[in-house]
Amino acid sequence: MNNEQFQKDKLHLIHWITQIQDHTLIEKIKCLMSASNENLHLTKEQELLLAIEKGKEISSQKNVDELSIDSKTDYEL
């Protein structure tokens, strides 16, 4: 799946979720989210961004310049 289709699919899911009126379905989705987060593997650039968000020291990174962060392709909707 290419990145553009991936972003479209995510946006479609977001719109679909906002239309849900069934509380039971929302609870099932929440359970699915928490279960999938347990198996979540972040890329190095995502780990770096998460560390920055949390205000953690990033001095343990060997070379931050080696991480290619392209916010346009990775994070646009």
C-alpha positions as CSV (number, residue, x, y, z in Angstrom):
1,M,0.0,0.0,0.0
2,N,1.4,3.3,-0.9
3,N,1.7,6.2,1.5
4,E,-1.0,8.3,-0.1
5,Q,-3.6,5.4,0.0
6,F,-2.5,4.7,3.6
7,Q,-3.2,8.3,4.6
8,K,-6.6,8.3,2.8
9,D,-7.6,5.1,4.6
10,K,-6.7,6.6,8.0
11,L,-8.7,9.7,7.3
12,H,-11.7,7.5,6.2
13,L,-11.5,5.5,9.4
14,I,-11.4,8.7,11.5
15,H,-14.5,10.0,9.7
16,W,-16.2,6.6,10.1
17,I,-15.4,6.5,13.9
18,T,-16.9,9.9,14.4
19,Q,-20.2,8.7,13.1
20,I,-20.5,5.7,15.4
21,Q,-23.5,5.9,17.7
22,D,-23.1,2.4,19.3
23,H,-21.4,2.5,22.7
24,T,-20.6,-1.2,22.6
25,L,-18.8,-0.8,19.3
26,I,-16.8,2.1,20.7
27,E,-15.7,0.0,23.7
28,K,-14.6,-2.8,21.4
29,I,-12.6,-0.4,19.3
30,K,-11.0,0.9,22.6
31,C,-10.1,-2.6,23.5
32,L,-8.6,-3.2,20.1
33,M,-6.5,-0.1,20.4
34,S,-5.1,-1.0,23.8
35,A,-4.3,-4.5,22.6
36,S,-2.6,-3.3,19.5
37,N,-0.5,-0.7,21.5
38,E,1.1,-3.6,23.4
39,N,2.6,-4.8,20.1
40,L,3.5,-1.4,18.8
41,H,7.0,-1.0,17.5
42,L,8.1,2.6,16.9
43,T,10.7,3.7,14.3
44,K,13.7,5.5,15.6
45,E,12.3,8.9,14.4
46,Q,9.0,8.2,16.2
47,E,10.9,7.3,19.4
48,L,12.8,10.5,19.1
49,L,9.7,12.6,18.6
50,L,8.0,10.8,21.5
51,A,11.0,11.5,23.8
52,I,11.0,15.1,22.8
53,E,7.2,15.4,23.5
54,K,7.8,13.9,26.9
55,G,10.7,16.2,27.6
56,K,13.2,13.4,28.0
57,E,16.9,13.7,27.4
58,I,17.9,12.7,23.9
59,S,21.6,12.8,24.6
60,S,21.7,9.0,24.5
61,Q,21.1,9.2,20.8
62,K,24.4,8.5,19.0
63,N,23.7,10.9,16.1
64,V,20.4,12.7,15.8
65,D,21.4,13.8,12.3
66,E,21.3,10.2,11.1
67,L,17.5,10.1,11.7
68,S,15.7,11.1,8.6
69,I,12.5,12.9,9.7
70,D,10.2,13.9,6.9
71,S,7.1,15.2,8.5
72,K,5.4,15.9,5.2
73,T,5.4,12.2,4.1
74,D,5.1,10.6,7.5
75,Y,2.5,12.7,9.2
76,E,0.3,14.6,6.7
77,L,-3.3,13.5,6.4
